[in-house]
Amino acid sequence: MLWPLTGLGTFPNWVLAILTVLDTVIRIAALGIVPGNRRPTTAMAWLLAIFLIPLVGLPLFLMFGSFRLSGRRFRQQAEVNQEVVEATQSLTEPRSEREAPVWVHSAAELNRTLGAFPMLDGNTVQLLPGYTESIKAMTEAVRGAREYVNVEFYIMAKDEVTGELFEALQEAAGRGVAVRLLFDHIGTLRVAGYRKFLRWLGASGIQWHRMLPIMPFRGQWRRVDLRNHRKILVVDGHVAFTGSQNLIEPGYLRPSSRRSGREWVELMARLEGPIVTALNVVFATDWYTETDELLKQELFTPATVTETGPMTCQVVPSGPGFQAENNLRLFNTLIYAAVERLSICSPYFVPDDSLLYAITTAAQRGVDVELFVSEQGDQFLVHHAQRSYYQALLQAGVRIYLYPKPMVLHAKFFTVDNTAAVLGSSNMDMRSFSLNLEVSLMMLGDDIVPKLLAVADTYRKVSRELTLDEWVQRPRAERYVDNVCRLTATLQ
């Protein structure tokens, strides 16, 4: 039976009959309900949990089985998408896209169909690989704000590294600048000093809200592991920042990080040009879903923004607010298009079958594929699940570089040949594809791939290359742990 009755005494026959019928009904119902709109691997994992450990598996499925947002959030996302499409429908095809290979047109059309944003010419992209360098650049931009500053990050904390930036935000609000701030509720709640940070925000003059709040007594409830993982800062519609970094010191205020010397290694980008408007619209969408206030004045036509540079960019929002997994579909499209070289950096690499096949197939058809990951991850289950994929990658010919512990290589980007690059908040794992709200930036131009490869070169210089011979000789106990954690990959 599904429900173990041992130790509960003797039940009348009619009770046992009812429980037997209930057991059968639950099994049959689970077989027909659980696989709906889920990957077969995800459905099988849930079914195994329900059938093997029902007292745990069924409640967990009821709590975590659905990763979709509320109907209201879906409608608001669709409303903003329609605004974007109408505002940009008269734009001509970017010149860089016209000059690019055919597969770039396909990727751009995919992004436009799924995420609404067009490709935009005339942008400047400056990479900021230094942790304090990016905080300093954002602080400088905020100090020059005249109209508004929109800030959206997964994790925030006012500490010895970010304090200057938060003081700049407070000063901007004090001089009449509209400063709006969003942070993920659960992501930031877990950080030391959260209550103190809230008290500071309350007295700062900054307009702030939690993203995806879990506050049942206020009627705010959803699957508790959904996250808004985006990182965006926009100043006056002219300057924007996005990438992998959170607004917190590089050790995440963790005592264990201080003891071990662990820090997160990040990559941000400073942007100017029409693409800033697209990132601002992503912020405005999330502000709308959390406050019901639509920032109409900021949803203006990108054509009104001055072009500043040679880069062509396209914003790709993704997450459970969309019907499709926008980031995963883009990643697969670009990886299958590669003919020369793929350079991939992802802190949490737990691919679904489609992405694993795309990467290994690229290596097997002669593409030079390299993957940068941390030697030691900061999340036990994810790190060991990630390790379970190394053998298939190495056997296919992918070169894996392990960034030395105790550091966490948290940058998220990849390059395709010498043509295109993607940078943003999205990891290459199933959580980022299904559960997290992410924002990615696809970029074209002669400069961006060499610049990102130069960053990858700095990682390679300090990393150690993992070989297949070394990997297959690792202890059996490690293999066992990796394989067990892999079973949880579709549920993480």
Buried (B, 14 or more C-beta within 10 A) or exposed (E): EBEEEEEEEEEEEEEEEEBEEEBEEBBEEBEEEBBEEBBEBBBBBBBEBBBEEBEEBBEBBEEBBBBBBEEEBBEBBBEBBEBBEEBBEEBEEBEBBEEBBEBBBEBBBBBBEBBBBBBBBBBBBEBBBBBEBBBBBBBBBBBEBEBBBBBBBBBBBBBEBBBBBBBBBBBBBEEEBBBBBBBBBBBBBEBBEBEEBBEBBEEBBBBBBBBBBBEEEEEEEBBEBBBBBBBBBBBBBBBBBBBBBBBBBBBBBBEEBEEBEBBBBBBBBBBBBBBBBBBBBBBBBBBBBBEEEBBEEBBBBBBEBEBBBBBBBBBBBBBBBBEEBBBBBBBBBBBBBBBEBBBBBBBBBBBBEBBBBBBBBBBEEEBBBBBBBBBBBBEEBBBBBBBBBBBBBBBBBBBBBBBEEBBBBBBBBBBBBEBBBBBBBBBBBBBBBBBBBBBBBBBBBEBBBEBBBEBBEEBBEEBEEBEBEEBEEEEEEEBEBBEEBBBBBBBB
